């Protein structure tokens, strides 16, 4: 899939976000498909020991130290323009 603007950079509409127990969010990566992003989220979740699936919630652990991995769709370019 290519950008609608005609440039040669690929469009990666699915974002993988890590959210810690305090609500801080960090972009981990961008992916072409939701399935690909969810597979990475599941793998990272298992590695971190969180046991949470992609998109499963805030990850608020008792000590505030639980990370969760969320998959979100990137807004289309120009969607915020009026």
C-alpha positions in Angstrom: 0.0 0.0 0.0 1.4 3.4 -0.9 0.7 6.9 0.3 -2.2 8.8 -1.3 0.1 11.7 -1.9 2.1 9.8 -4.5 5.4 9.7 -2.6 7.2 6.4 -2.3 6.9 6.0 1.5 4.7 3.1 2.6 1.6 3.7 4.6 1.6 1.8 7.9 -1.8 2.5 9.4 -1.6 0.3 12.5 0.2 1.5 15.6 1.5 -0.6 18.4 1.4 1.4 21.7 2.9 0.4 25.0 1.1 1.8 28.0 2.6 1.5 31.5 0.7 1.3 34.8 0.8 5.0 35.2 -0.9 5.7 31.9 2.2 6.8 30.0 2.0 5.8 26.3 4.8 5.1 23.9 4.7 4.2 20.2 6.5 0.9 19.7 6.0 0.5 16.0 3.8 0.9 12.9 2.5 -2.0 10.8 0.8 -2.6 7.5 -1.9 -4.9 9.0 -3.8 -5.2 12.3 -2.9 -8.9 12.4 0.8 -8.2 12.2 0.5 -5.5 14.9 -1.4 -7.8 17.2 1.1 -10.7 16.7 3.9 -8.4 17.8 1.8 -7.1 20.8 1.1 -10.6 21.9 4.8 -11.6 21.7 5.9 -8.5 23.6 3.2 -9.0 26.2 4.4 -12.6 26.8 8.0 -11.4 27.1 7.1 -8.7 29.6 5.0 -11.2 31.6 2.0 -9.0 31.5 -0.3 -11.7 30.1 -2.4 -9.0 28.4 -3.6 -9.1 24.8 -3.4 -6.2 22.4 -6.1 -3.7 23.0 -7.0 -5.2 26.4 -7.0 -2.1 28.5 -5.0 0.2 30.7 -2.8 -2.3 32.4 -3.2 -0.9 35.9 -1.3 -3.2 38.2 -1.3 -3.0 42.0 2.1 -1.3 41.9 1.6 0.6 38.8 4.3 -1.4 37.0 2.2 -3.4 34.6 2.7 -2.7 30.9 0.1 -3.5 28.2 0.4 -3.4 24.5 -2.4 -1.7 22.5 -3.1 -1.7 18.7 -4.6 1.4 17.3 -5.5 2.6 13.8 -3.7 5.7 12.6 -6.1 8.5 11.5 -5.9 8.9 7.7 -3.8 11.8 6.4 -5.8 15.0 6.3 -8.6 13.7 8.5 -8.0 16.5 11.0 -8.2 19.2 8.4 -11.5 21.0 7.8 
